[in-house]
Amino acid sequence: MNTRQETPEEKRERLRQEELKKNPNVALRDGIDRAENGNLADLAGGLGWKGTGILIIVLIVGYVLYKLFF
């Protein structure tokens, strides 16, 4: 028997899906909230560690350039 351990992303998604099944009204509110605010955890999780590092570096460089010119 081959047992595969669930990744943290898969576990989060499974728990979120279970919660949505229990309370469908949360899905509407959750969708509205995510559309308005976004979710940093989803962004960082989707990019991986390299993408997150590059994003941080770009933000820092952008801030430094902003401070130099303004």
ChimeraX attribute file (.defattr): number of C-alpha atoms within 10 A of each C-alpha:
attribute: neighborCount
match mode: 1-to-1
recipient: residues
	/A:1	3
	/A:2	4
	/A:3	5
	/A:4	6
	/A:5	8
	/A:6	10
	/A:7	9
	/A:8	10
	/A:9	12
	/A:10	11
	/A:11	12
	/A:12	12
	/A:13	12
	/A:14	13
	/A:15	12
	/A:16	13
	/A:17	12
	/A:18	11
	/A:19	13
	/A:20	15
	/A:21	12
	/A:22	10
	/A:23	9
	/A:24	10
	/A:25	10
	/A:26	13
	/A:27	15
	/A:28	10
	/A:29	11
	/A:30	12
	/A:31	11
	/A:32	12
	/A:33	12
	/A:34	10
	/A:35	10
	/A:36	9
	/A:37	8
	/A:38	12
	/A:39	11
	/A:40	9
	/A:41	9
	/A:42	10
	/A:43	12
	/A:44	15
	/A:45	13
	/A:46	12
	/A:47	14
	/A:48	10
	/A:49	11
	/A:50	10
	/A:51	14
	/A:52	15
	/A:53	13
	/A:54	12
	/A:55	14
	/A:56	12
	/A:57	12
	/A:58	12
	/A:59	12
	/A:60	12
	/A:61	12
	/A:62	12
	/A:63	11
	/A:64	11
	/A:65	11
	/A:66	10
	/A:67	9
	/A:68	8
	/A:69	6
	/A:70	5
